[in-house]
Amino acid sequence: MINYPIKFEPILKEKIWGGNKLKNVLCKKTTQNNIGESWEIADVDEDVSIVANGTARGKTLRELINQYQNQLLGTKNFKNFGEKFPLLIKFIDADKDLSIQVHPDDEVAKKRHNSFGKTEMWYVMQADKNANLIVGFEEQVSKEEYIENLQNNSLENILHYEDVKAGDSFFINAGKVHAIGAGVMLAEIQQTSDITYRLYDWNRKDANGNSRELHTEEALDVIAFENEKDYKKPYQKVANNSSNIAECPYFTTNFVVVNDIFNKDYENLDSFVIYLCTKGEGIITVNGHPETIKEGETVLLPAMVDEVTINSDYCELLEVFI
């Protein structure tokens, strides 16, 4: 039986566009610079999270799933995903603009890469002045117009730029062209997939003077050219309650504000639950086991957890489950 709030060791990723906010703001332990991503809960190829606390400390996420199966994932999730954890949880720091990119859906990803597709959402934790994101096209374009702009090195002219601030939330379904802009630090919740088609990379070079690979042909039958303005997700901030931000077949994400005591009954939820702390700190108690969660930390509650209590003077959390 595994019935306590589980923490994992972050997997830190150095990126050409990364900065130092994950280290300096979220207190990730590293001597490296240009850390673009902290993979908080991961099961992607060789990047598998390792438990950092409690009786399972030192075990990998895969070992936990193998040992506890539906007790950890939930009966439905274990049936659907087997011993593969279905979500990838990250914190991202973009010191420079990320490449303009798109992700395939389940059907294409399965056929081409034997992988899940990649639908994701972002919650902005901090944004510098004038920071923005690219989400979709400014107006509907045809495939021919897209190719023409791509060939003319003017792709950014037909994309939609969205100014952002802390607390903004965005849903990025597979097929939507997007990019995180310089100066944005955010939490990302996504399907377990590392499949990205890079469309444009601002003509930059790496430390060796090489350009990064582009995936022009692969992306053409993946991109959604329709001008759907469905990406920004408003939500409520209700003290000691949870308010829905995003809901899709792959995950549900709620926003939780705690300034006293928050109790949640999960007895009828057949899923694990993940909490990401985006501001402040609190104490999560499960089955008599308390665990502190601070800004920039993530906790996994096994599916067998029936109820949780969170105590805090003030904290903001993302609550995620399937």
GIVENHU-V64992 format. One record per pair of residues at least 4 apart in sequence whose C-alpha atoms are under 6 Angstrom apart, sorted by the first residue. I is the first residue (numbers start at 1). J is the second residue. If there is no record, write none. Layout:
I,J ; I,J
//
This chain:
4,286 ; 4,289 ; 5,299 ; 5,300 ; 5,301 ; 6,299 ; 6,300 ; 7,51 ; 7,52 ; 7,53 ; 7,299 ; 8,50 ; 8,51 ; 8,52 ; 9,50 ; 9,52 ; 10,38 ; 10,39 ; 10,40 ; 11,38 ; 11,39 ; 12,37 ; 12,38 ; 13,35 ; 13,36 ; 13,37 ; 14,34 ; 14,35 ; 14,36 ; 15,34 ; 15,35 ; 15,36 ; 17,94 ; 17,95 ; 17,96 ; 18,34 ; 18,35 ; 18,36 ; 18,93 ; 18,94 ; 18,95 ; 19,34 ; 19,35 ; 19,95 ; 20,24 ; 20,34 ; 21,25 ; 22,26 ; 22,28 ; 23,27 ; 23,28 ; 26,296 ; 36,92 ; 36,93 ; 37,91 ; 37,92 ; 38,90 ; 38,91 ; 39,90 ; 40,89 ; 40,90 ; 41,49 ; 41,88 ; 41,89 ; 42,48 ; 42,49 ; 42,88 ; 43,48 ; 43,85 ; 49,60 ; 49,61 ; 50,58 ; 50,59 ; 50,60 ; 51,57 ; 51,58 ; 51,59 ; 52,57 ; 53,57 ; 64,68 ; 65,69 ; 65,83 ; 68,72 ; 70,74 ; 70,75 ; 70,78 ; 71,303 ; 71,304 ; 72,302 ; 72,303 ; 73,77 ; 73,78 ; 73,271 ; 73,272 ; 73,303 ; 74,270 ; 74,271 ; 74,303 ; 77,81 ; 78,82 ; 86,191 ; 86,192 ; 87,190 ; 87,191 ; 87,192 ; 88,190 ; 88,191 ; 88,192 ; 89,188 ; 89,189 ; 90,187 ; 90,188 ; 91,186 ; 91,187 ; 92,185 ; 92,186 ; 93,185 ; 94,182 ; 94,183 ; 94,184 ; 95,182 ; 95,183 ; 96,182 ; 97,181 ; 97,182 ; 98,179 ; 98,180 ; 99,200 ; 99,201 ; 100,178 ; 100,179 ; 100,199 ; 100,200 ; 101,177 ; 101,178 ; 101,197 ; 101,198 ; 101,199 ; 102,175 ; 102,176 ; 102,177 ; 102,197 ; 103,118 ; 103,174 ; 103,175 ; 103,196 ; 104,108 ; 104,109 ; 104,117 ; 104,174 ; 104,175 ; 104,222 ; 105,109 ; 105,117 ; 105,174 ; 106,110 ; 106,116 ; 106,117 ; 108,112 ; 109,113 ; 109,115 ; 109,116 ; 109,117 ; 110,114 ; 110,115 ; 116,193 ; 118,174 ; 118,191 ; 118,193 ; 119,173 ; 119,174 ; 119,190 ; 119,191 ; 120,172 ; 120,189 ; 120,190 ; 121,170 ; 121,171 ; 121,172 ; 121,188 ; 121,189 ; 122,169 ; 122,170 ; 122,187 ; 122,188 ; 123,168 ; 123,169 ; 123,186 ; 123,187 ; 124,166 ; 124,167 ; 124,168 ; 124,186 ; 125,166 ; 125,185 ; 125,186 ; 126,166 ; 126,185 ; 127,131 ; 127,165 ; 127,166 ; 127,183 ; 127,184 ; 128,183 ; 131,183 ; 132,162 ; 132,163 ; 132,164 ; 132,181 ; 133,161 ; 133,162 ; 133,179 ; 133,180 ; 133,181 ; 134,160 ; 134,161 ; 134,178 ; 134,179 ; 135,160 ; 135,178 ; 136,159 ; 136,160 ; 136,176 ; 136,177 ; 137,158 ; 137,159 ; 137,160 ; 137,227 ; 138,158 ; 138,159 ; 138,160 ; 139,227 ; 140,226 ; 140,227 ; 141,225 ; 149,154 ; 149,155 ; 150,155 ; 169,232 ; 169,233 ; 170,231 ; 170,232 ; 170,233 ; 171,231 ; 175,222 ; 175,223 ; 175,224 ; 176,224 ; 197,215 ; 198,214 ; 198,215 ; 199,214 ; 199,216 ; 205,209 ; 205,210 ; 205,211 ; 206,210 ; 235,245 ; 236,243 ; 239,257 ; 239,258 ; 240,257 ; 240,258 ; 240,262 ; 241,256 ; 242,254 ; 242,255 ; 242,256 ; 243,254 ; 243,255 ; 244,254 ; 245,253 ; 245,254 ; 246,252 ; 246,253 ; 247,252 ; 251,321 ; 251,322 ; 252,320 ; 252,321 ; 252,322 ; 253,319 ; 253,320 ; 254,318 ; 254,319 ; 255,317 ; 255,318 ; 256,316 ; 256,317 ; 257,315 ; 257,316 ; 258,312 ; 258,314 ; 258,315 ; 259,312 ; 259,313 ; 259,314 ; 260,311 ; 260,312 ; 260,313 ; 261,310 ; 261,311 ; 262,309 ; 262,310 ; 263,308 ; 263,309 ; 264,307 ; 264,308 ; 265,306 ; 265,307 ; 266,306 ; 266,307 ; 267,306 ; 271,303 ; 271,322 ; 272,301 ; 272,302 ; 272,303 ; 273,300 ; 273,301 ; 273,320 ; 273,321 ; 274,299 ; 274,300 ; 274,319 ; 274,320 ; 275,298 ; 275,299 ; 275,318 ; 275,319 ; 276,298 ; 276,317 ; 276,318 ; 277,294 ; 277,295 ; 277,296 ; 277,297 ; 277,316 ; 277,317 ; 278,295 ; 278,316 ; 278,317 ; 279,295 ; 279,315 ; 279,316 ; 280,295 ; 280,314 ; 280,315 ; 281,293 ; 281,294 ; 281,315 ; 282,292 ; 282,293 ; 282,311 ; 282,312 ; 283,291 ; 283,292 ; 283,310 ; 283,311 ; 284,290 ; 284,291 ; 284,309 ; 284,310 ; 285,289 ; 285,290 ; 285,308 ; 285,309 ; 286,308 ; 293,297
//
